[in-house]
């Protein structure tokens, strides 16, 4: 997996949603973001069409606060541009959380 692309996406989401960067505990915020990434990854593994990911994830009654639903359309293209073998082989949520906590 390209570590740089994870770093760039974390930075992009942090800029796009500045409330996450400044509110609450970073560990909790990064964990919720990682959960979103894992949900998008699972949608990809389940062969959900990219344009249907947001609806698919919302229908699964996610456990994160509603404001984190805004992350879904931001990370979906990132997950879907990866080769399927990369998606299968890597824990994208863990990578996301690690990068998020490092920023």
C-alpha positions as a LaTeX table, in Angstrom:
\begin{tabular}{lrrr}
\hline
Residue & $x$ (\AA) & $y$ (\AA) & $z$ (\AA) \\
\hline
Unk1 & 0.00 & 0.00 & 0.00 \\
Unk2 & 1.20 & 3.47 & $-0.73$ \\
Unk3 & 1.77 & 5.12 & 2.64 \\
Unk4 & 2.02 & 8.53 & 1.04 \\
Unk5 & $-1.48$ & 8.26 & $-0.39$ \\
Unk6 & $-2.87$ & 7.47 & 3.07 \\
Unk7 & $-1.07$ & 10.50 & 4.49 \\
Unk8 & $-2.43$ & 12.71 & 1.74 \\
Unk9 & $-5.99$ & 11.45 & 2.25 \\
Unk10 & $-5.81$ & 11.97 & 6.03 \\
Unk11 & $-4.57$ & 15.50 & 5.44 \\
Unk12 & $-7.32$ & 16.12 & 2.89 \\
Unk13 & $-10.07$ & 14.88 & 5.21 \\
Unk14 & $-8.64$ & 16.91 & 8.10 \\
Unk15 & $-8.71$ & 20.06 & 5.97 \\
Unk16 & $-12.15$ & 19.28 & 4.57 \\
Unk17 & $-13.55$ & 18.71 & 8.05 \\
Unk18 & $-11.62$ & 20.98 & 10.43 \\
Unk19 & $-14.01$ & 20.32 & 13.31 \\
Unk20 & $-12.53$ & 16.83 & 13.65 \\
Unk21 & $-9.03$ & 18.19 & 13.98 \\
Unk22 & $-9.86$ & 20.57 & 16.82 \\
Unk23 & $-12.76$ & 19.00 & 18.71 \\
Unk24 & $-12.66$ & 16.14 & 21.15 \\
Unk25 & $-10.07$ & 13.50 & 21.68 \\
Unk26 & $-7.85$ & 12.76 & 18.67 \\
Unk27 & $-7.87$ & 9.05 & 19.49 \\
Unk28 & $-11.67$ & 8.91 & 19.32 \\
Unk29 & $-11.86$ & 11.02 & 16.16 \\
Unk30 & $-9.24$ & 8.94 & 14.39 \\
Unk31 & $-10.92$ & 5.72 & 15.50 \\
Unk32 & $-14.24$ & 6.85 & 14.00 \\
Unk33 & $-12.52$ & 7.87 & 10.77 \\
Unk34 & $-10.79$ & 4.47 & 10.66 \\
Unk35 & $-14.17$ & 2.79 & 11.14 \\
Unk36 & $-15.51$ & 4.72 & 8.15 \\
Unk37 & $-12.53$ & 3.64 & 6.05 \\
Unk38 & $-13.10$ & 0.03 & 7.08 \\
Unk39 & $-16.78$ & 0.28 & 6.10 \\
Unk40 & $-15.83$ & 1.61 & 2.66 \\
Unk41 & $-13.20$ & $-1.13$ & 2.35 \\
Unk42 & $-15.80$ & $-3.75$ & 3.22 \\
Unk43 & $-18.19$ & $-2.30$ & 0.63 \\
Unk44 & $-15.41$ & $-2.67$ & $-1.95$ \\
Unk45 & $-14.78$ & $-6.25$ & $-0.87$ \\
Unk46 & $-18.53$ & $-6.90$ & $-1.15$ \\
Unk47 & $-18.36$ & $-5.55$ & $-4.72$ \\
Unk48 & $-20.70$ & $-2.63$ & $-4.05$ \\
Unk49 & $-20.59$ & $-0.19$ & $-6.96$ \\
Unk50 & $-18.62$ & 2.94 & $-6.12$ \\
Unk51 & $-21.60$ & 5.24 & $-6.71$ \\
Unk52 & $-23.67$ & 3.21 & $-4.21$ \\
Unk53 & $-21.17$ & 3.12 & $-1.34$ \\
Unk54 & $-22.63$ & 6.03 & 0.66 \\
Unk55 & $-26.11$ & 4.48 & 0.60 \\
Unk56 & $-24.71$ & 1.02 & 1.37 \\
Unk57 & $-22.74$ & 2.28 & 4.37 \\
Unk58 & $-25.68$ & 4.36 & 5.66 \\
Unk59 & $-27.99$ & 1.32 & 5.39 \\
Unk60 & $-25.64$ & $-0.68$ & 7.61 \\
Unk61 & $-26.52$ & 1.59 & 10.57 \\
Unk62 & $-22.96$ & 2.69 & 11.36 \\
Unk63 & $-21.90$ & 3.07 & 14.99 \\
Unk64 & $-20.13$ & 6.39 & 14.50 \\
Unk65 & $-21.70$ & 9.84 & 15.04 \\
Unk66 & $-23.57$ & 11.19 & 12.03 \\
Unk67 & $-20.96$ & 13.87 & 11.23 \\
Unk68 & $-18.53$ & 11.11 & 10.21 \\
Unk69 & $-20.80$ & 10.12 & 7.33 \\
Unk70 & $-19.23$ & 13.05 & 5.49 \\
Unk71 & $-15.98$ & 11.05 & 5.33 \\
Unk72 & $-17.58$ & 8.31 & 3.18 \\
Unk73 & $-17.60$ & 10.23 & $-0.13$ \\
Unk74 & $-14.09$ & 11.54 & 0.59 \\
Unk75 & $-12.44$ & 8.15 & 1.12 \\
Unk76 & $-14.49$ & 6.12 & $-1.36$ \\
Unk77 & $-12.48$ & 7.17 & $-4.46$ \\
Unk78 & $-9.24$ & 6.49 & $-2.57$ \\
Unk79 & $-10.31$ & 2.94 & $-1.69$ \\
Unk80 & $-11.80$ & 2.23 & $-5.11$ \\
Unk81 & $-8.73$ & 3.38 & $-7.04$ \\
Unk82 & $-6.62$ & 0.74 & $-5.30$ \\
Unk83 & $-6.13$ & $-2.65$ & $-6.84$ \\
Unk84 & $-8.38$ & $-5.25$ & $-5.21$ \\
Unk85 & $-5.36$ & $-7.23$ & $-4.01$ \\
Unk86 & $-4.19$ & $-4.13$ & $-2.08$ \\
Unk87 & $-7.62$ & $-3.70$ & $-0.53$ \\
Unk88 & $-7.70$ & $-7.38$ & 0.48 \\
Unk89 & $-4.14$ & $-7.48$ & 1.78 \\
Unk90 & $-4.08$ & $-4.29$ & 3.86 \\
Unk91 & $-5.90$ & $-3.16$ & 6.97 \\
Unk92 & $-6.85$ & 0.23 & 5.60 \\
Unk93 & $-8.58$ & 1.29 & 8.80 \\
Unk94 & $-5.47$ & 0.63 & 10.89 \\
Unk95 & $-3.29$ & 2.46 & 8.38 \\
Unk96 & $-5.71$ & 5.38 & 8.39 \\
Unk97 & $-5.79$ & 5.54 & 12.19 \\
Unk98 & $-2.00$ & 5.42 & 12.42 \\
Unk99 & $-1.62$ & 8.27 & 9.94 \\
Unk100 & $-4.43$ & 10.26 & 11.53 \\
Unk101 & $-2.85$ & 10.03 & 14.97 \\
Unk102 & 0.49 & 11.04 & 13.47 \\
Unk103 & $-0.93$ & 14.28 & 12.05 \\
\hline
\end{tabular}
